[in-house]
Amino acid sequence: MKIVVCTDEIGWHGAQLKAALATRGVEAVFVSLQDCVLDLSQAKAHVKIPHFDVLPKAAFVRGIAGGTLQQITTRLNILHMLKVLGVTVYNDGKAIERTVDKAMTSFLLQQHGVATANTWVCESRKEAHEIIKAHEKLVIKPLFGSQGHGVRLVDKTKLPLPMDAFVDGVFYMQQFIEARHDYRVFIVNNQSVAAMKRSGETWLHNVAQGAKCENIYEVDVLEIAMQAASVLEIAYCGVDVIRDKNGKLFVLEVNSIPAWRGVQGVTSVNIAQTLVDDFLSKL
């Protein structure tokens, strides 16, 4: 059996998935969503995927390239249509939409009573300045982004805010929660399969920014991460959790296309194989 892995860069994660799929007798064919075609010229809609004469049984989504709103909408539409046409999509388009937009993630977590950092989102630079002036410190993040790129700590001494590529016209601001470390919990099928504590040299604790990692098993951290994954109805994800100085836990982000190289380095669980086995169980 051949399945498609949607990604623009195979890299370490792609190699891990390819090996794990091969262990189960499945061939991984790597395809970029931007190379697919929506063919609506016939009575029955069809998605043309490179290297496939007929639609595969399943698609494992490992990456969606950035682009214009039109490009990203088209790539997500491909995932939506594949699912309608009977292809198992993991994670599916709806789950990715709920999580790639940090504002929607924050809203859904709040609506379901999962503690998350106080958040403000606006397009008005003037309103953003007023919000910052009313709070001691805030973290400003790209609405779409990962691995800590473009994440900055701001206060009223940092005004006016730059209108740069990371902001891209929308100010997404979160309450700054000071902590010496945070947590990444890797969730598959609503269950924690691995978790790590990340300790950075600064207030930012991303692995991509050089944070040190160690394996943890803290039940309350795992529980809030699993609650977040359940709320977002997502097959697999990485959940970022932080504990404030009073011991209260908050979910910061949920990543629907998470890296796992860092957490793999501190656990004996084969994460790629766990993902693949859950993925194949849904066929």
C-alpha positions as CSV (number, residue, x, y, z in Angstrom):
1,M,0.0,0.0,0.0
2,K,1.1,3.5,-0.8
3,I,0.1,6.6,1.2
4,V,0.9,10.2,0.7
5,V,2.8,12.3,3.2
6,C,2.0,16.0,2.6
7,T,5.2,18.0,3.2
8,D,7.5,20.5,1.5
9,E,10.6,19.2,3.2
10,I,11.3,15.6,4.1
11,G,14.1,16.2,6.6
12,W,14.5,14.2,9.8
13,H,10.8,13.9,10.6
14,G,10.0,12.6,7.1
15,A,12.7,10.0,7.3
16,Q,11.4,8.9,10.7
17,L,7.9,8.5,9.3
18,K,9.1,6.7,6.2
19,A,11.0,4.2,8.3
20,A,8.0,3.6,10.6
21,L,5.6,3.2,7.7
22,A,8.0,0.7,6.0
23,T,8.0,-1.3,9.2
24,R,4.3,-1.9,8.6
25,G,4.7,-2.6,4.9
26,V,3.5,0.8,3.8
27,E,5.3,3.0,1.2
28,A,5.4,6.7,1.9
29,V,5.2,9.0,-1.1
30,F,6.2,12.6,-0.3
31,V,4.1,15.3,-2.0
32,S,3.8,19.1,-1.6
33,L,0.2,20.3,-1.5
34,Q,1.1,23.0,-3.9
35,D,1.7,20.4,-6.5
36,C,-1.8,19.0,-6.3
37,V,-4.6,19.9,-8.6
38,L,-8.3,20.2,-7.8
39,D,-10.1,18.9,-11.0
40,L,-13.7,20.0,-11.0
41,S,-14.2,19.5,-14.7
42,Q,-16.0,16.1,-14.4
43,A,-19.2,15.0,-12.9
44,K,-17.2,13.7,-9.9
45,A,-14.6,16.0,-8.3
46,H,-11.1,14.7,-8.2
47,V,-7.8,15.7,-6.6
48,K,-4.8,15.0,-8.7
49,I,-1.8,14.0,-6.6
50,P,1.6,13.5,-8.2
51,H,2.7,9.9,-8.4
52,F,-0.8,8.6,-7.8
53,D,-3.1,7.4,-10.6
54,V,-6.0,7.0,-8.2
55,L,-6.5,8.6,-4.8
56,P,-4.5,7.0,-1.9
57,K,-6.3,5.5,1.0
58,A,-4.7,7.9,3.4
59,A,-2.7,11.2,3.7
60,F,-0.4,12.0,6.6
61,V,-0.1,15.8,6.9
62,R,3.4,16.8,7.9
63,G,3.6,20.3,6.6
64,I,1.7,23.1,4.8
65,A,3.8,25.7,3.2
66,G,3.2,29.3,4.0
67,G,1.8,31.6,1.3
68,T,-0.9,34.1,0.5
69,L,-4.4,33.7,2.0
70,Q,-5.5,32.3,-1.4
71,Q,-2.7,29.7,-1.5
72,I,-3.2,28.5,2.1
73,T,-7.0,28.3,1.5
74,T,-6.4,26.2,-1.6
75,R,-4.1,23.8,0.2
76,L,-6.5,23.4,3.1
77,N,-9.3,22.9,0.6
78,I,-7.3,20.0,-0.9
79,L,-7.3,18.3,2.6
80,H,-11.0,19.0,3.0
81,M,-11.9,17.5,-0.3
82,L,-9.7,14.5,0.1
83,K,-11.6,13.7,3.3
84,V,-14.9,14.1,1.5
85,L,-13.7,11.8,-1.2
86,G,-13.0,9.1,1.3
87,V,-9.3,9.6,2.0
88,T,-8.2,9.3,5.7
89,V,-6.5,12.7,6.4
90,Y,-4.3,12.9,9.5
91,N,-4.5,15.6,10.9
92,D,-7.5,16.7,8.9
93,G,-8.1,20.2,7.5
94,K,-10.5,21.2,10.3
95,A,-8.1,20.3,13.0
96,I,-5.3,22.2,11.3
97,E,-7.5,25.3,10.9
98,R,-8.5,25.2,14.6
99,T,-4.8,25.2,15.7
100,V,-2.7,27.0,13.1
101,D,-4.7,30.1,14.0
102,K,-3.5,30.9,17.6
103,A,-6.5,33.2,18.2
104,M,-9.0,30.4,17.5
105,T,-7.1,28.0,19.6
106,S,-7.2,30.4,22.6
107,F,-10.9,31.0,22.0
108,L,-11.8,27.3,22.0
109,L,-9.7,26.5,25.0
110,Q,-11.3,29.4,27.0
111,Q,-14.8,28.4,25.9
112,H,-14.2,24.9,27.2
113,G,-12.7,25.9,30.5
114,V,-9.1,24.9,29.8
115,A,-6.8,27.5,31.4
116,T,-4.9,29.5,28.9
117,A,-3.0,32.8,29.1
118,N,-5.1,36.0,28.8
119,T,-5.0,36.9,25.2
120,W,-5.9,40.0,23.0
121,V,-6.1,40.0,19.3
122,C,-6.6,43.2,17.1
123,E,-5.6,44.8,13.9
124,S,-5.5,48.3,15.3
125,R,-2.0,49.4,16.2
126,K,-3.6,52.1,18.5
127,E,-5.7,49.5,20.3
128,A,-2.6,47.2,20.7
129,H,-0.7,50.1,22.3
130,E,-3.5,50.8,24.7
131,I,-3.6,47.1,25.7
132,I,0.2,47.0,26.3
133,K,0.1,50.2,28.4
134,A,-2.5,48.6,30.6
135,H,-0.4,45.5,31.4
136,E,3.2,45.2,32.8
137,K,4.5,42.8,30.2
138,L,2.9,40.9,27.2
139,V,4.2,38.4,24.7
140,I,3.5,39.3,21.1
141,K,3.5,36.4,18.6
142,P,2.8,35.8,14.9
143,L,-0.7,34.5,14.5
144,F,0.7,31.8,12.3
145,G,4.1,30.6,13.4
146,S,6.1,28.1,15.3
147,Q,9.5,27.3,16.9
148,G,9.6,30.7,18.6
149,H,10.2,32.7,15.5
150,G,9.0,36.3,15.8
151,V,7.9,35.9,19.5
152,R,8.8,39.0,21.5
153,L,8.4,40.3,25.0
154,V,6.9,43.8,25.0
155,D,5.9,46.5,27.4
156,K,5.2,50.2,27.2
157,T,8.9,51.0,26.8
158,K,8.9,49.1,23.5
159,L,6.3,51.3,21.9
160,P,5.5,52.0,19.1
161,L,5.2,48.4,17.9
162,P,6.8,47.5,14.6
163,M,4.6,46.6,11.6
164,D,6.9,43.9,10.4
165,A,6.5,40.5,8.7
166,F,5.9,38.7,12.0
167,V,3.0,41.0,12.9
168,D,1.6,41.0,9.4
169,G,-1.2,43.4,10.3
170,V,-2.6,41.5,13.3
171,F,-1.4,41.9,16.9
172,Y,-1.7,38.6,18.9
173,M,-0.7,39.3,22.4
174,Q,-0.7,37.1,25.5
175,Q,-0.2,37.6,29.2
176,F,3.5,37.0,30.1
177,I,3.8,34.2,32.5
178,E,7.2,34.1,34.1
179,A,8.7,30.7,34.6
180,R,12.1,29.0,34.6
181,H,10.8,26.4,32.2
182,D,7.8,25.2,30.3
183,Y,6.5,21.8,29.0
184,R,5.8,20.2,25.6
185,V,3.4,17.2,25.7
186,F,3.1,15.0,22.7
187,I,-0.5,13.7,22.3
188,V,-1.6,10.9,20.0
189,N,-5.3,9.9,20.0
190,N,-6.0,12.0,23.1
191,Q,-3.3,10.2,25.1
192,S,0.0,11.6,26.2
193,V,2.8,9.5,24.7
194,A,5.8,11.6,25.8
195,A,6.5,14.9,27.6
196,M,9.5,17.0,28.3
197,K,10.4,20.0,30.4
198,R,12.2,22.8,28.4
199,S,14.5,25.2,30.1
200,G,15.9,28.1,28.0
201,E,18.6,30.6,28.9
202,T,16.1,33.4,28.5
203,W,12.3,33.6,29.1
204,L,11.7,31.8,25.8
205,H,11.9,27.9,26.1
206,N,11.7,26.6,22.5
207,V,13.9,23.7,21.5
208,A,14.6,25.5,18.2
209,Q,15.9,28.4,20.3
210,G,18.4,26.2,22.2
211,A,16.3,25.1,25.3
212,K,17.6,22.1,27.3
213,C,15.1,19.2,27.5
214,E,14.4,16.5,30.1
215,N,11.8,13.8,30.3
216,I,9.0,14.5,32.8
217,Y,5.9,12.7,34.2
218,E,3.8,15.3,36.0
219,V,0.2,14.1,36.0
220,D,-1.4,17.5,36.1
221,V,0.7,18.7,33.1
222,L,-0.3,15.6,31.1
223,E,-4.0,16.0,32.1
224,I,-4.3,19.6,31.0
225,A,-2.5,18.8,27.7
226,M,-4.9,15.9,27.0
227,Q,-7.9,18.2,27.8
228,A,-6.7,20.7,25.2
229,A,-6.3,18.1,22.5
230,S,-9.8,16.8,23.3
231,V,-11.3,20.2,23.0
232,L,-9.6,20.8,19.6
233,E,-10.7,17.3,18.3
234,I,-7.2,16.6,16.9
235,A,-5.6,13.2,16.1
236,Y,-2.1,14.2,17.2
237,C,-0.5,17.4,18.4
238,G,2.1,19.0,20.6
239,V,0.7,21.0,23.5
240,D,2.8,23.7,25.2
241,V,2.0,24.2,28.9
242,I,3.5,26.5,31.5
243,R,3.2,26.7,35.3
244,D,3.1,30.1,37.0
245,K,4.8,31.1,40.2
246,N,1.6,30.1,42.1
247,G,1.7,26.6,40.6
248,K,-1.3,27.1,38.2
249,L,-1.0,25.5,34.8
250,F,-1.9,27.3,31.5
251,V,-2.0,26.0,28.0
252,L,0.0,28.3,25.7
253,E,-0.3,26.7,22.3
254,V,-1.5,23.6,20.5
255,N,0.5,22.6,17.4
256,S,-1.2,20.4,14.8
257,I,2.0,19.8,12.9
258,P,4.4,19.4,15.7
259,A,8.1,18.6,15.6
260,W,9.1,15.8,17.9
261,R,12.9,15.6,17.6
262,G,13.4,17.3,21.0
263,V,11.0,15.1,22.9
264,Q,12.2,12.0,21.1
265,G,15.7,12.7,22.5
266,V,14.4,12.3,26.1
267,T,12.0,9.3,25.8
268,S,12.3,5.7,24.9
269,V,9.0,5.7,23.1
270,N,9.3,5.6,19.3
271,I,7.1,8.6,18.5
272,A,7.1,8.1,14.8
273,Q,6.0,4.5,15.2
274,T,3.3,5.5,17.7
275,L,2.0,8.0,15.2
276,V,2.1,5.6,12.3
277,D,0.3,2.9,14.2
278,D,-2.4,5.2,15.3
279,F,-2.7,6.6,11.7
280,L,-3.0,3.1,10.2
281,S,-5.5,2.0,12.8
282,K,-7.9,4.6,11.3
283,L,-7.9,3.1,7.8
